[in-house]
Every structure is written in structure tokens, then in C-alpha cells.
Amino acid sequence: MAEAVFAELAPRIRALIDAGHQPGLGTILVGNESASAGYVRMKQDTAAEIGFTSPHVHLGEDASQADLVGAIRSFNDDPAVDAMLVQHPTPSQIDYEAALLEVDPDKDVDGLHPVNMGRLAMSMPGPVPCTPAGIEALLAYYEVPVAGREVCILGRGTTLGRPLALLLSQKRPTANAAVTVVHTGVPDWPKYTRRAEIVVAAAGVPGILQPEHVTPGAVVVGGGVRYEGRRLLPDVDERCEAVAGAITPRLGGVGPTTIAMLFRNAVEAAERSPRA
């Protein structure tokens, strides 16, 4: 599915470049967390492969809030940067949410700025959070019916659970579902996942979704992960494959679709740019 998205983006990127507008994705990394650095390198490598420039700012582990705000404002003011992201997580002295408010909403490639979350809630055009958008596209690509079906999302985070609920409940052929959002604060949450036809695990709790929490034949999407050192631990226990009708793989999973949606947001930002 990710390959199909990049194939669709390729002629749009060529058209921008032919018009004298090479799209640019700016990235900001604060600190030296290895997983975050790896994610940024992957985005930069992909940018180079598909024809983007990828200006990057790496701030040290002891960087201040003012340092980060300065880097964000520099990208806001740079016409060569169409879209940007601040890699999360950031060191403890950084207020990530406050920094996010400094990002120009039209350059917010992650779709997490409050303005863009508001646009999503009102079904207005704008960048959509990448992992939720990728999950909707993934279900559509594999022709998993969503409209009118019961979807249960385990997790209410601002990057996945909440925006995915907004997306899948909207009136579109690839959405229009009956969506229930539960979380670990709901003592009997398995009651809700067991009755769902599509279950999305988005809690960030390794192995939280067990086979007994899934009705046989249901579609299972693993969206939540947590790192322990260099080990990637998914929310979905591998044994769920035995009961699911369809399931995302443990490795890979929704990662490639998230990156594809990030670059779709970036291309759309470049197309909206005054220099396009």
C-alpha cells in the first residue's frame, strides 16, 4: 500500500520540480535518542529518494525551549521548507506541546497542530495525522469493509486513537463506521474489543491485545508500540493471528503506511505553497 501511495505521489513531485519548485521537508531532532535519530534518518533518506530536499536541525540534549522555538521559526520563514516536523519524544526540559504551537499549521506534516486537529474534527481540508490516515488507507487498499461496521480502538492518544476515531466515523466510503474508543482506564475494555469487527490496538502497552480479546474472524490492526532499548514491542500479541481474519504483521505493520502518509501531507503542502 505504501508503494502505491509513493507511485501516486511521483508524478505530482515531478510536476512541482518541473515548475521550478523542489519540495522540502524540514526535520528537527532534539537530543540523541537512538530510535528518534533512526526515524529522522529514514525520513531524510526517503525524501532524497523521491526528490525532496531535507534540511535538518539537530539540537543537543541540553537544548533549551528557546533553541527549539528558534529552529521552528526559521523553518516557518524559509520558503524552501514546505513541511516540517519536530521528532517526538523530546528531552524532559522541552515542552513539546508548546513547541508544536509554534509550527505554521500549513507546514505541520504530522497533522498534530491544534488547528489541524480542529480541521479534522470539522472535516475540513488539511494535513491529517499520519498513522490514522495510513490505517484508513490500509483498510481501503485491502478492501476491508468499514462503512457501517463496528470498530473498536484501544487507546485514546492524540497521535492515533483520537484522530483515528474522528477519521473512521466521518461520512466517506472508506469510513462511516460505528466507532468505540476504550482505554486501559476502562476495567472491562475486552468486552468492547470482543464485539468489534475491526480492532485497532493503539495503547502503547506491549502485548495488551491477547487472542481472547478478539472475536474470531475480526480484522486486527496493530498501531501501538513501545521501545525497550532497541527492541520494538507491539501492542498485539502474535498469537492473535490464529483468531483474526486479517492482521497487520508484527514487523513493518503500519510503519510504512505512516511514512507514506507523511509524504502525502508534505506533497500537498508543497502544492499549496505560494511558490508552487
Secondary structure, DSSP 8 states (H G I E B T S, - for coil): -HHHHHHHHHHHHHHHHHTT---BEEEEEES--HHHHHHHHHHHHHHHHHT-B--EEEE-TT--HHHHHHHHHHHHH-TT--EEEE-S---TTS-HHHHHHHS-GGGBTTS-SHHHHHHHHTT-SS---HHHHHHHHHHHHTT---TTSEEEEE---TTTHHHHHHHHHSSSTT---EEEEE-TTSTTHHHHHHH-SEEEE-S--TT-B-GGGS-TT-EEEE--EEEETTEEEESB-GGGGGT-SEE--SSSTTHHHHHHHHHHHHHHHHHHSTT-
